[in-house]
Amino acid sequence: MTPTLDTVFAALADPTRRRILSMLLEDDMAVTDVAEPFEMSLAAISKHLSILATSGLISQEKRGRVKWCKLEPDALRAASVWMQGFGQFEPVNLDDFERFLAQELPPREPEDAPKD
């Protein structure tokens, strides 16, 4: 199955997953090494890695008893081509874009908040 733009952008929407991708820019990493800097369970990291693998952004390989993660840089090609199609935009820093949206958009009310 070829990942779609939707799955790639959905995977990139989470700051933890973007941080994992940044870590994998340096080198392949064992799952336990990926998990080490995060204050969350190994199961939660595994879920993030599964989403990244499903989107095609990383691949995972078992070497002996250790599962390794590898960045798949070509997986961003379709998303990059799509964004470049707008022409007038410079490359997008997703963390900066997220901060911009947080500043520009009004805070959302919780869905269970009472209505007037």
N, C-alpha and C positions, 0 to 999 in steps of 0.2 A: 504494500500500500504506500503510495506516495503522499507525504505530508502536504497538507494544504496551507495556504497563507493563513487561514483562520487558526489552525493548530500551532503554527509558528508564532503568530502574534499573541495567541493566548498563553503560550509558554513564556514568551518574553514579558508578559504583563506583570509577572511577579518579581519583586526585587531580590528575593532569595535565589531564584533561578538565574537571574542576570548575574548575580555575584558568583554563582557556581560556574557559569560560562566564562567569566573573567578569570577565575582560578584555573580553569582548564586551558586557557590560552597559553599558560606557562608550560604545561606538560600533562601527560596522562596521569591520572590519580586513582588510587584505590578508594572505594566507597568510604571506608573509615577515615581516610585522610580528607576527603571532601567534607565529611560531617564534622570534623574536629573543631573548626572555628565557629560553628553555629550552636546556639543554645536551644537545641531542639533534639528530639529523639532520633535515633537511627532510622526508625520507621518513617518519620516525617521526611527526612532527607531522601530516603528511598522513594517515597511518593514523588517528590520533586524531580528526582533523577528519572523516574518512569515517565513523567510528563515530558521531560526534555528528550528522552529516547523516542517516545511516540511521535514527537514533532520532528524527529530526525536531526535535532541539533547536537545530540551526542550519540555515541554508540557505547555499548557495554560488552565486555568480554571477560569470561571467567578464565583466570590463569591459576591453575592449582586450586587452592581454596579461597582465593581472593578475587573479587569482582573489580575490574578496572573500568574507568570511564575515560572516554576520548572525545574531544571536541570534533565535530564534523563541520568545518567551516563552509563547505559548499551548500549546506542546508540553508544558510542565510541568503544565498544568491537570489532566489525568487523574490524574497521580501525586499531585498536591496534594489532589485530591478524595478519592482512595483513602486517603491518610494522615489526612485530616481525619475520615474515617469512623470512626476509632477514638476520636474525641471527647476523650478524656482527655489527649491529647498536645498539647504546644505545637509550633509549627513546628520542624522538625528541622534542626539544623546538621550536615550530613553529615561534615564534618571532625571535629567534636567527637564524633559518634557513632562514627567510625572509631577515634579515640583511646580512647574508652570501651571498645570491644570489645577493643582490643589490651591494655588493662589487665586486663580481666575474664576473658578467655578464656586458657586455658593455651596456651603456645607449641606449635605443631604440629611434630611430628617430620617431617623430610624423608621422602618416600615411599620413597626408596631406602636408608634407614637400616636396618642389620641388626636383626632382631627377636631378642629373648632366647629 
